[in-house]
Amino acid sequence: MATKRISIGIIGTGWMGSVHCRAYREVRERFPESGISADLVACADNLPGRAAAEAQRLGIPRSTEDWRELLDDPSIDAVSIATRNDSHAEIAIAAAEAGKHIFCEKPVGRTPEETAAIAAAARRSGVVTFVGFCYRWVPVVSYAAQLAASGRLGRILHYRGVFFAAYGAPPQGFRTWRYVFEQSGYGVLGDLMTHVVDMATLLAGPVSEVSSQKQHVYEQRPEPRLGVDHYALGSDSDPMLPVDNEDSVYAQARLESGATATFEASRVMQTPANEFGFTIYGTEGVASWQFNLLNKLQLYIAGEEPERIGLTTVFAGRHHPNHARFSADLGGGIDYEALQVIGAHQFLSAIAAGKSEAPDFESTLQVARVNAAMARSWDSGRWEQVAAIP
C-alpha cells in the first residue's frame, strides 16, 4: 500500500507541543494498515531557542521563532497549535485563511466568543479541524460509549462528570498564565470543564440548559519567576499578584435526551491524583471511569448475573478499541501518550478523507456554547439555555 504522507508544522514546542511531535511520529508504526504517515517538517516557538532545541532533539528539519513562516510554507499541509490560549484565535484564524488543516489544543481560544470566531474561519475555508480532547480515546471509555449507544445501559437517566486537578491547591503556587484572564481567558471553565462537557456529550448526548456557580478560592498568588510551571511553589514572602479568573465551577444540567447531569471542575481541590471521570446511570446499568485508573471501567448491568450485585471491574484488553495497538496483554495497560497517538491518527485520517470528525471545531463550539450558558448563569442566578454565541 502506498503511504500518504502529510506534512506537519508544530506551533508551540513546550510540553504539549513535544507530546504532539512524539504522537505524530508513532502513527505509522501503530496504525500501519492506514497507509498514513506524518512528516514533521518545521516547528515554531516564540521563546528564543526553544524551537531550535526541539528540532535538534527530534530531527525536525527547520525551526523558527515566527509561526507565520509555517503558514507561508506551501509544503506544509497542516499545523498543530500547542500554544497559550491567548494566541489560539490569531494563529488558528490565520492558519484557516492560509488553507492549513488545524489540530488545536483545547479550549480553542480564551472565551466561547473566540471559539466561535475560530470555528467560523475554519468553516469558511473548508479546512479539516481537530481538537485535543484526548480522553475520548481511552479504550475502555470508547467501550463505555459503545455500551451507552447500543442501549446496554438502558435509557440514560443521569450523568455525573468531575474533573478535580490539584495543581492550584497550594496557595503558594505561582500566578502563572492560567490564572490571568488576559492570557488564559476563563479559568477552570476553559481548562477543565471543557473536558467534562465534551465527555458528557460523547457518552450521554448534547446539553440543553444549565444552572451554574463559580468559586474564587485564592484571590492572589506569588509573582511567577521565569521558567516556572503550574506546579512550582513560591512563598508568602514573594510579591503577590491578583488572580482574575475562577478556581472552581459547578453545574446542574439537563440534556436534550431528557436526562439530568451534574458537572464539577476545580483546580484547587486537594486530591491525591488527577480526579477526572464520569458515572453514567441508566435504567439497565451503570458505567463508571476515572483517569487515575485509566485502564479500568467499573460496570454493572442488571439481570446479566442475578446472583451478583455490585460493580465489576472491566480491565482494558485487546477487545477494546485500539488497545492492542499499544499492549498485547489481556489487562495490560496503556498510558496518556498512547491517547495522543490515537488522536493524531484520527486527525491525519480526517485529512486523508477530506472531512472533519469530532472532536473538531464544530463539536468544540457546542462545548463552548455550554460553557457560555454556565457563565451567563453565574450572573443571572438562573437556569440558562444553551444557545448560539452572538
ROMARGU-531996 format. One record per residue (C-alpha): residue number from 1; residue in one letter; chain; x, y, z. Coordinates in nm, 2 decimals, always signed. Layout:
N
  pos  code  unit      c1      c2      c3
  NUM     A     A       X       Y       Z
...
END
This chain:
390
  pos  code  unit      c1      c2      c3
    1     M     A   +0.00   +0.00   +0.00
    2     A     A   +0.13   +0.34   -0.09
    3     T     A   +0.18   +0.57   +0.21
    4     K     A   +0.00   +0.90   +0.21
    5     R     A   +0.25   +1.15   +0.37
    6     I     A   +0.10   +1.46   +0.54
    7     S     A   +0.35   +1.73   +0.62
    8     I     A   +0.30   +1.89   +0.97
    9     G     A   +0.43   +2.21   +1.13
   10     I     A   +0.42   +2.23   +1.51
   11     I     A   +0.34   +2.57   +1.66
   12     G     A   +0.44   +2.58   +2.02
   13     T     A   +0.72   +2.34   +2.14
   14     G     A   +0.66   +2.34   +2.51
   15     W     A   +0.55   +2.03   +2.69
   16     M     A   +0.23   +1.97   +2.49
   17     G     A   +0.40   +2.06   +2.16
   18     S     A   +0.66   +1.79   +2.23
   19     V     A   +0.37   +1.54   +2.31
   20     H     A   +0.23   +1.62   +1.96
   21     C     A   +0.56   +1.56   +1.79
   22     R     A   +0.61   +1.22   +1.96
   23     A     A   +0.25   +1.12   +1.87
   24     Y     A   +0.28   +1.20   +1.50
   25     R     A   +0.60   +1.00   +1.48
   26     E     A   +0.43   +0.69   +1.62
   27     V     A   +0.12   +0.69   +1.39
   28     R     A   +0.27   +0.49   +1.11
   29     E     A   +0.40   +0.23   +1.35
   30     R     A   +0.08   +0.19   +1.55
   31     F     A   -0.16   +0.22   +1.25
   32     P     A   +0.03   +0.05   +0.97
   33     E     A   -0.28   -0.05   +0.78
   34     S     A   -0.40   +0.31   +0.75
   35     G     A   -0.13   +0.40   +0.49
   36     I     A   -0.09   +0.74   +0.66
   37     S     A   +0.23   +0.90   +0.78
   38     A     A   +0.31   +1.24   +0.93
   39     D     A   +0.63   +1.42   +0.82
   40     L     A   +0.74   +1.68   +1.08
   41     V     A   +0.89   +1.94   +0.86
   42     A     A   +0.91   +2.25   +1.08
   43     C     A   +0.84   +2.38   +1.43
   44     A     A   +0.79   +2.73   +1.57
   45     D     A   +0.80   +2.88   +1.92
   46     N     A   +0.84   +3.25   +2.02
   47     L     A   +1.06   +3.16   +2.32
   48     P     A   +1.42   +3.21   +2.19
   49     G     A   +1.60   +2.89   +2.13
   50     R     A   +1.31   +2.65   +2.23
   51     A     A   +1.20   +2.55   +1.88
   52     A     A   +1.56   +2.51   +1.77
   53     A     A   +1.63   +2.27   +2.07
   54     E     A   +1.32   +2.07   +1.99
   55     A     A   +1.41   +2.05   +1.62
   56     Q     A   +1.76   +1.92   +1.71
   57     R     A   +1.63   +1.67   +1.96
   58     L     A   +1.37   +1.52   +1.72
   59     G     A   +1.54   +1.57   +1.39
   60     I     A   +1.29   +1.82   +1.26
   61     P     A   +1.45   +1.99   +0.95
   62     R     A   +1.35   +2.36   +1.03
   63     S     A   +1.27   +2.58   +1.32
   64     T     A   +1.17   +2.94   +1.37
   65     E     A   +1.06   +3.19   +1.63
   66     D     A   +0.78   +3.32   +1.39
   67     W     A   +0.48   +3.09   +1.34
   68     R     A   +0.38   +3.28   +1.03
   69     E     A   +0.67   +3.13   +0.84
   70     L     A   +0.49   +2.79   +0.87
   71     L     A   +0.17   +2.93   +0.73
   72     D     A   +0.36   +3.08   +0.44
   73     D     A   +0.52   +2.75   +0.35
   74     P     A   +0.32   +2.58   +0.07
   75     S     A   +0.48   +2.24   +0.16
   76     I     A   +0.31   +2.23   +0.50
   77     D     A   -0.03   +2.06   +0.49
   78     A     A   -0.14   +2.10   +0.85
   79     V     A   -0.04   +2.27   +1.17
   80     S     A   -0.06   +2.17   +1.54
   81     I     A   -0.13   +2.46   +1.77
   82     A     A   +0.00   +2.39   +2.12
   83     T     A   +0.04   +2.75   +2.24
   84     R     A   -0.11   +2.95   +2.52
   85     N     A   -0.48   +3.02   +2.50
   86     D     A   -0.44   +3.39   +2.41
   87     S     A   -0.27   +3.31   +2.08
   88     H     A   -0.52   +3.05   +1.97
   89     A     A   -0.75   +3.28   +1.78
   90     E     A   -0.48   +3.48   +1.59
   91     I     A   -0.29   +3.16   +1.49
   92     A     A   -0.59   +2.94   +1.41
   93     I     A   -0.78   +3.20   +1.20
   94     A     A   -0.46   +3.28   +1.01
   95     A     A   -0.40   +2.91   +0.95
   96     A     A   -0.75   +2.86   +0.82
   97     E     A   -0.71   +3.16   +0.59
   98     A     A   -0.38   +3.00   +0.47
   99     G     A   -0.56   +2.68   +0.39
  100     K     A   -0.38   +2.47   +0.65
  101     H     A   -0.56   +2.19   +0.83
  102     I     A   -0.56   +2.26   +1.20
  103     F     A   -0.51   +2.05   +1.52
  104     C     A   -0.56   +2.29   +1.81
  105     E     A   -0.54   +2.22   +2.18
  106     K     A   -0.85   +2.30   +2.38
  107     P     A   -1.01   +2.53   +2.47
  108     V     A   -0.96   +2.68   +2.12
  109     G     A   -0.95   +3.04   +2.24
  110     R     A   -0.98   +3.22   +2.57
  111     T     A   -1.36   +3.25   +2.56
  112     P     A   -1.66   +3.10   +2.39
  113     E     A   -1.67   +3.40   +2.16
  114     E     A   -1.32   +3.34   +2.04
  115     T     A   -1.40   +2.97   +1.98
  116     A     A   -1.70   +3.08   +1.77
  117     A     A   -1.48   +3.31   +1.56
  118     I     A   -1.22   +3.03   +1.51
  119     A     A   -1.48   +2.78   +1.41
  120     A     A   -1.64   +3.03   +1.16
  121     A     A   -1.30   +3.09   +1.00
  122     A     A   -1.24   +2.72   +0.95
  123     R     A   -1.59   +2.67   +0.82
  124     R     A   -1.53   +2.94   +0.56
  125     S     A   -1.20   +2.79   +0.44
  126     G     A   -1.32   +2.43   +0.44
  127     V     A   -1.01   +2.30   +0.62
  128     V     A   -1.01   +1.99   +0.84
  129     T     A   -1.00   +2.07   +1.21
  130     F     A   -0.94   +1.87   +1.52
  131     V     A   -0.92   +1.94   +1.90
  132     G     A   -0.71   +1.76   +2.17
  133     F     A   -0.99   +1.60   +2.37
  134     C     A   -0.76   +1.31   +2.43
  135     Y     A   -0.96   +1.13   +2.70
  136     R     A   -1.21   +1.03   +2.44
  137     W     A   -0.96   +0.78   +2.31
  138     V     A   -0.92   +0.57   +2.63
  139     P     A   -1.01   +0.22   +2.51
  140     V     A   -1.25   +0.15   +2.80
  141     V     A   -1.41   +0.49   +2.75
  142     S     A   -1.47   +0.40   +2.39
  143     Y     A   -1.62   +0.08   +2.52
  144     A     A   -1.84   +0.27   +2.76
  145     A     A   -1.96   +0.49   +2.46
  146     Q     A   -2.05   +0.17   +2.27
  147     L     A   -2.25   +0.04   +2.57
  148     A     A   -2.44   +0.37   +2.60
  149     A     A   -2.51   +0.40   +2.23
  150     S     A   -2.62   +0.03   +2.20
  151     G     A   -2.87   +0.06   +2.48
  152     R     A   -2.69   -0.19   +2.71
  153     L     A   -2.72   +0.06   +2.99
  154     G     A   -3.09   +0.12   +2.91
  155     R     A   -3.22   +0.47   +2.88
  156     I     A   -2.97   +0.72   +3.03
  157     L     A   -3.12   +0.89   +3.33
  158     H     A   -2.83   +1.07   +3.49
  159     Y     A   -2.47   +1.16   +3.41
  160     R     A   -2.21   +1.28   +3.66
  161     G     A   -1.88   +1.43   +3.54
  162     V     A   -1.59   +1.55   +3.76
  163     F     A   -1.25   +1.70   +3.69
  164     F     A   -1.06   +1.79   +4.01
  165     A     A   -0.69   +1.88   +3.93
  166     A     A   -0.49   +1.98   +4.23
  167     Y     A   -0.23   +2.20   +4.05
  168     G     A   -0.38   +2.50   +4.22
  169     A     A   -0.44   +2.35   +4.56
  170     P     A   -0.13   +2.51   +4.73
  171     P     A   -0.19   +2.88   +4.78
  172     Q     A   +0.18   +2.93   +4.73
  173     G     A   +0.15   +2.82   +4.37
  174     F     A   +0.28   +3.09   +4.13
  175     R     A   +0.03   +3.30   +3.94
  176     T     A   +0.12   +3.16   +3.60
  177     W     A   -0.07   +3.24   +3.29
  178     R     A   -0.36   +3.00   +3.37
  179     Y     A   -0.47   +3.24   +3.65
  180     V     A   -0.47   +3.55   +3.42
  181     F     A   -0.79   +3.62   +3.22
  182     E     A   -0.60   +3.82   +2.95
  183     Q     A   -0.38   +3.52   +2.88
  184     S     A   -0.59   +3.22   +2.97
  185     G     A   -0.95   +3.36   +2.94
  186     Y     A   -1.17   +3.17   +3.18
  187     G     A   -1.00   +2.96   +3.45
  188     V     A   -1.13   +2.61   +3.50
  189     L     A   -1.43   +2.67   +3.28
  190     G     A   -1.19   +2.66   +2.98
  191     D     A   -0.91   +2.44   +3.13
  192     L     A   -1.11   +2.16   +3.29
  193     M     A   -1.48   +2.19   +3.24
  194     T     A   -1.43   +2.17   +2.86
  195     H     A   -1.32   +1.81   +2.91
  196     V     A   -1.61   +1.74   +3.14
  197     V     A   -1.87   +1.87   +2.89
  198     D     A   -1.70   +1.71   +2.59
  199     M     A   -1.70   +1.37   +2.76
  200     A     A   -2.07   +1.41   +2.87
  201     T     A   -2.17   +1.49   +2.51
  202     L     A   -1.98   +1.19   +2.38
  203     L     A   -2.14   +0.95   +2.63
  204     A     A   -2.48   +1.09   +2.71
  205     G     A   -2.57   +1.35   +2.43
  206     P     A   -2.60   +1.72   +2.39
  207     V     A   -2.67   +1.96   +2.68
  208     S     A   -2.98   +2.18   +2.66
  209     E     A   -2.97   +2.40   +2.97
  210     V     A   -2.76   +2.46   +3.28
  211     S     A   -2.76   +2.62   +3.62
  212     S     A   -2.40   +2.70   +3.74
  213     Q     A   -2.20   +2.86   +4.01
  214     K     A   -1.83   +2.96   +4.03
  215     Q     A   -1.58   +3.00   +4.31
  216     H     A   -1.28   +3.22   +4.36
  217     V     A   -1.08   +3.05   +4.64
  218     Y     A   -0.75   +3.23   +4.62
  219     E     A   -0.76   +3.60   +4.54
  220     Q     A   -0.38   +3.63   +4.48
  221     R     A   -0.07   +3.42   +4.43
  222     P     A   +0.30   +3.48   +4.42
  223     E     A   +0.45   +3.65   +4.12
  224     P     A   +0.60   +3.39   +3.89
  225     R     A   +0.97   +3.36   +3.82
  226     L     A   +1.10   +3.30   +3.47
  227     G     A   +1.05   +2.93   +3.36
  228     V     A   +0.83   +2.81   +3.64
  229     D     A   +0.54   +2.58   +3.57
  230     H     A   +0.19   +2.55   +3.72
  231     Y     A   +0.31   +2.31   +3.99
  232     A     A   +0.60   +2.52   +4.12
  233     L     A   +0.56   +2.69   +4.46
  234     G     A   +0.66   +3.03   +4.58
  235     S     A   +0.65   +3.16   +4.93
  236     D     A   +0.45   +3.40   +5.14
  237     S     A   +0.73   +3.65   +5.12
  238     D     A   +0.71   +3.67   +4.74
  239     P     A   +0.54   +3.97   +4.58
  240     M     A   +0.17   +3.88   +4.52
  241     L     A   -0.04   +3.93   +4.21
  242     P     A   -0.42   +3.91   +4.17
  243     V     A   -0.60   +3.60   +4.03
  244     D     A   -0.87   +3.72   +3.80
  245     N     A   -1.04   +3.40   +3.68
  246     E     A   -1.24   +3.13   +3.86
  247     D     A   -1.09   +2.84   +4.06
  248     S     A   -1.40   +2.61   +4.06
  249     V     A   -1.72   +2.56   +3.86
  250     Y     A   -2.02   +2.35   +3.94
  251     A     A   -2.33   +2.30   +3.73
  252     Q     A   -2.66   +2.11   +3.71
  253     A     A   -2.76   +2.03   +3.36
  254     R     A   -3.05   +1.90   +3.15
  255     L     A   -2.96   +1.70   +2.84
  256     E     A   -3.16   +1.70   +2.51
  257     S     A   -3.25   +1.34   +2.58
  258     G     A   -3.43   +1.44   +2.90
  259     A     A   -3.15   +1.30   +3.12
  260     T     A   -3.01   +1.51   +3.41
  261     A     A   -2.64   +1.57   +3.48
  262     T     A   -2.40   +1.73   +3.73
  263     F     A   -2.07   +1.88   +3.62
  264     E     A   -1.79   +1.97   +3.87
  265     A     A   -1.44   +2.11   +3.79
  266     S     A   -1.18   +2.26   +4.02
  267     R     A   -0.81   +2.33   +4.02
  268     V     A   -0.79   +2.39   +4.40
  269     M     A   -0.94   +2.07   +4.54
  270     Q     A   -0.68   +1.88   +4.74
  271     T     A   -0.69   +1.54   +4.57
  272     P     A   -0.42   +1.27   +4.58
  273     A     A   -0.43   +1.23   +4.20
  274     N     A   -0.58   +1.38   +3.89
  275     E     A   -0.95   +1.31   +3.95
  276     F     A   -1.12   +1.32   +3.61
  277     G     A   -1.40   +1.08   +3.54
  278     F     A   -1.77   +1.00   +3.49
  279     T     A   -2.05   +0.78   +3.60
  280     I     A   -2.34   +0.70   +3.37
  281     Y     A   -2.67   +0.59   +3.52
  282     G     A   -2.92   +0.41   +3.30
  283     T     A   -3.24   +0.21   +3.35
  284     E     A   -3.04   -0.11   +3.29
  285     G     A   -2.69   -0.04   +3.42
  286     V     A   -2.41   +0.18   +3.54
  287     A     A   -2.07   +0.25   +3.40
  288     S     A   -1.80   +0.45   +3.58
  289     W     A   -1.44   +0.55   +3.50
  290     Q     A   -1.16   +0.75   +3.65
  291     F     A   -0.85   +0.88   +3.47
  292     N     A   -0.62   +0.78   +3.76
  293     L     A   -0.74   +0.42   +3.69
  294     L     A   -0.72   +0.47   +3.32
  295     N     A   -0.73   +0.11   +3.21
  296     K     A   -1.03   +0.00   +3.43
  297     L     A   -1.40   +0.05   +3.38
  298     Q     A   -1.65   -0.01   +3.66
  299     L     A   -1.96   -0.17   +3.52
  300     Y     A   -2.29   -0.32   +3.64
  301     I     A   -2.57   -0.44   +3.40
  302     A     A   -2.88   -0.56   +3.58
  303     G     A   -3.00   -0.91   +3.50
  304     E     A   -2.68   -1.04   +3.35
  305     E     A   -2.57   -1.21   +3.67
  306     P     A   -2.88   -1.20   +3.90
  307     E     A   -2.68   -1.36   +4.19
  308     R     A   -2.43   -1.08   +4.19
  309     I     A   -2.50   -0.73   +4.30
  310     G     A   -2.23   -0.47   +4.26
  311     L     A   -1.98   -0.32   +4.01
  312     T     A   -1.75   -0.54   +3.81
  313     T     A   -1.40   -0.41   +3.72
  314     V     A   -1.35   -0.45   +3.34
  315     F     A   -0.98   -0.45   +3.26
  316     A     A   -0.87   -0.29   +2.93
  317     G     A   -0.77   -0.55   +2.67
  318     R     A   -0.73   -0.62   +2.30
  319     H     A   -1.10   -0.65   +2.26
  320     H     A   -1.14   -0.28   +2.33
  321     P     A   -1.09   -0.01   +2.06
  322     N     A   -0.72   +0.05   +1.97
  323     H     A   -0.59   -0.12   +2.29
  324     A     A   -0.40   -0.40   +2.11
  325     R     A   -0.20   -0.14   +1.91
  326     F     A   -0.02   -0.05   +2.23
  327     S     A   -0.04   -0.36   +2.46
  328     A     A   -0.08   -0.72   +2.36
  329     D     A   -0.16   -0.84   +2.71
  330     L     A   -0.51   -0.91   +2.83
  331     G     A   -0.54   -0.65   +3.10
  332     G     A   -0.21   -0.48   +3.01
  333     G     A   -0.23   -0.10   +3.04
  334     I     A   -0.17   +0.18   +2.80
  335     D     A   -0.08   +0.54   +2.90
  336     Y     A   -0.16   +0.90   +2.83
  337     E     A   +0.08   +0.93   +2.54
  338     A     A   -0.10   +0.64   +2.36
  339     L     A   -0.42   +0.85   +2.37
  340     Q     A   -0.23   +1.13   +2.19
  341     V     A   -0.11   +0.88   +1.92
  342     I     A   -0.47   +0.77   +1.86
  343     G     A   -0.58   +1.14   +1.84
  344     A     A   -0.30   +1.22   +1.59
  345     H     A   -0.41   +0.93   +1.38
  346     Q     A   -0.77   +1.05   +1.39
  347     F     A   -0.66   +1.39   +1.27
  348     L     A   -0.45   +1.25   +0.99
  349     S     A   -0.72   +1.02   +0.88
  350     A     A   -0.97   +1.31   +0.86
  351     I     A   -0.72   +1.50   +0.64
  352     A     A   -0.69   +1.19   +0.41
  353     A     A   -1.06   +1.16   +0.39
  354     G     A   -1.11   +1.54   +0.34
  355     K     A   -1.37   +1.57   +0.62
  356     S     A   -1.36   +1.67   +0.98
  357     E     A   -1.48   +1.44   +1.25
  358     A     A   -1.55   +1.51   +1.62
  359     P     A   -1.38   +1.63   +1.82
  360     D     A   -1.34   +1.91   +1.56
  361     F     A   -1.40   +2.29   +1.58
  362     E     A   -1.78   +2.24   +1.53
  363     S     A   -1.82   +1.99   +1.82
  364     T     A   -1.59   +2.21   +2.03
  365     L     A   -1.82   +2.51   +1.95
  366     Q     A   -2.10   +2.30   +2.11
  367     V     A   -1.89   +2.27   +2.42
  368     A     A   -1.82   +2.64   +2.42
  369     R     A   -2.20   +2.71   +2.40
  370     V     A   -2.25   +2.51   +2.71
  371     N     A   -1.97   +2.70   +2.88
  372     A     A   -2.12   +3.03   +2.77
  373     A     A   -2.45   +2.93   +2.93
  374     M     A   -2.27   +2.85   +3.25
  375     A     A   -2.11   +3.19   +3.26
  376     R     A   -2.44   +3.36   +3.20
  377     S     A   -2.59   +3.16   +3.48
  378     W     A   -2.32   +3.29   +3.72
  379     D     A   -2.45   +3.64   +3.66
  380     S     A   -2.83   +3.57   +3.63
  381     G     A   -2.85   +3.31   +3.91
  382     R     A   -3.10   +3.12   +3.69
  383     W     A   -3.11   +2.83   +3.45
  384     E     A   -2.98   +2.93   +3.11
  385     Q     A   -3.05   +2.77   +2.77
  386     V     A   -2.76   +2.65   +2.56
  387     A     A   -2.77   +2.88   +2.26
  388     A     A   -2.58   +3.02   +1.97
  389     I     A   -2.30   +3.26   +2.05
  390     P     A   -2.36   +3.60   +1.90
END
